Amino acid sequence: MKYTIGLIGCGGIAGTWLQAVAQHPECRIALTYDLSSQAAAQRAAEAGGRAVADLDDLFASAEINLVIVATPTPSHPELVVRAARAGKHVLCEKPFALNLAEAKSMVRTARDSKRFVMEAIWSRFLPVYASLGEVLQSQPLGRITRVEADLGFVAPTDAGHRLNDPALGGGSVLDLGIYCLHIARFVLGGHESVHAVGELNDQGVDIDATYTLGYANGATAVLRSSLKVATPCVATITGESGTITVERRMHVSPGFTVALNDRAAVYHRHDENGQGLRHQVFEVHRCIEQGFIESPRLTHAETLAYAETMDEIRRQLGVRYASDLTTS
Ligand SMILES: NC(=O)c1ccc[n+]([C@@H]2O[C@H](COP(=O)([O-])OP(=O)(O)OC[C@H]3O[C@@H](n4cnc5c(N)ncnc54)[C@H](OP(=O)(O)O)[C@@H]3O)[C@@H](O)[C@H]2O)c1
């Protein structure tokens, strides 16, 4: 097996990573680690690998050449830096880091170590987004004036849940908003201005936020993330000649409709049947094989841009993480 993976963090999303990796013929998860030895053992059994009790053993293992970091965000910087310094390539769950300063230091270390690192924003690698990109390239909408996107669900309300707790990087912007920022950037590129309003929970993390991005050409993106209400989870791209609607849930959408003025709407279907994470495994494999230290499809600069925008949104909302004080 060419790529032998160490999986760090064996909670909810780890199960999907097991399925995703299993679909690549040259990748397998050999070692797992989690703060909970039981969780690590369970995922190891599912993957046909072995759980390690000491993280140093995973980093020291000559067998491991790629690490997937699937822990809550506050631990990403330390784990990515240690993995890169140990000579491992890294795929790190979104959001990459709590803030820009952390993200920069992670990217710098990986680059200095000449190791591949990528933020796992799966939307970018889904065929539905590739298809959307192709459609947009032919500019069917004329000048695009507006992107609207939302992602929201009713999250558990217990204070200790990672989505609600600032110590675990809680908040709607970091967890869900990144997908709204992703589609806005995918369609409109880099923005010039940000205006954010929202509601915080008792612990000071955003449970509902709306942010408007302004672009040099006059376009706007109106984005919303929520841990409080179930929103439509749809994206609409409006231009002079019509609208593209990326249907629910827009970050893993099964399809989109192109509705041009005075023409019948055309539906593009790309259902993933819940197996969408696998495309990132193929992308990481492709990039490492080609000697890349970043994916040209989701660059380090893009990851840093998301971190910078989320810093600004949080600044306007009044959301602060402890690491903002020590890293910025
Ligand atoms: N791509 C997606 O669609 C998607 C979906 C969900 C989540 N995510 C991302 O994936 C990450 C994990 O989310 P999740 O929902 O899987 O969280 P989760 O269910 O809470 O699982 C996280 C696991 O990591 C363990 N852990 C915490 N800190 C650790 C450390 N320093 N070293 C090793 N293990 C550690 C936790 O152990 P304890 O419980 O003992 O603390 C827990 O078992 C987050 O960044 C999240 O944004 C992505």
The ligand as an ORCA input file, in Angstrom:
! r2SCAN-3c Opt
* xyz 0 1
  N     -16.199     17.457      6.660
  C     -17.310     17.432      7.363
  O     -18.417     17.325      6.846
  C     -17.224     17.510      8.850
  C     -18.299     17.060      9.590
  C     -18.169     17.090     10.963
  C     -17.024     17.588     11.533
  N     -16.005     18.046     10.777
  C     -14.777     18.586     11.381
  O     -14.042     17.488     11.932
  C     -13.455     17.848     13.179
  C     -13.951     16.863     14.236
  O     -15.359     16.931     14.307
  P     -16.217     15.706     14.879
  O     -17.625     16.072     14.637
  O     -15.713     14.404     14.385
  O     -15.894     15.879     16.445
  P     -16.194     14.813     17.612
  O     -17.297     13.900     17.231
  O     -16.288     15.615     18.860
  O     -14.854     13.917     17.640
  C     -13.616     14.457     17.918
  C     -12.767     13.349     18.544
  O     -11.433     13.869     18.661
  C     -10.979     13.563     19.992
  N      -9.957     14.527     20.349
  C     -10.094     15.785     20.836
  N      -8.878     16.371     20.956
  C      -7.961     15.451     20.554
  C      -6.548     15.444     20.481
  N      -5.831     16.519     20.824
  N      -5.939     14.334     20.048
  C      -6.659     13.232     19.691
  N      -7.998     13.167     19.761
  C      -8.653     14.275     20.174
  C     -12.210     13.652     20.833
  O     -12.003     12.979     22.051
  P     -12.824     13.494     23.358
  O     -14.269     13.338     22.996
  O     -12.341     12.590     24.422
  O     -12.429     14.948     23.555
  C     -13.236     12.955     19.938
  O     -13.191     11.564     20.068
  C     -13.839     19.323     13.411
  O     -12.774     20.135     12.930
  C     -15.068     19.516     12.538
  O     -15.244     20.852     12.082
  C     -16.080     17.989      9.439
*
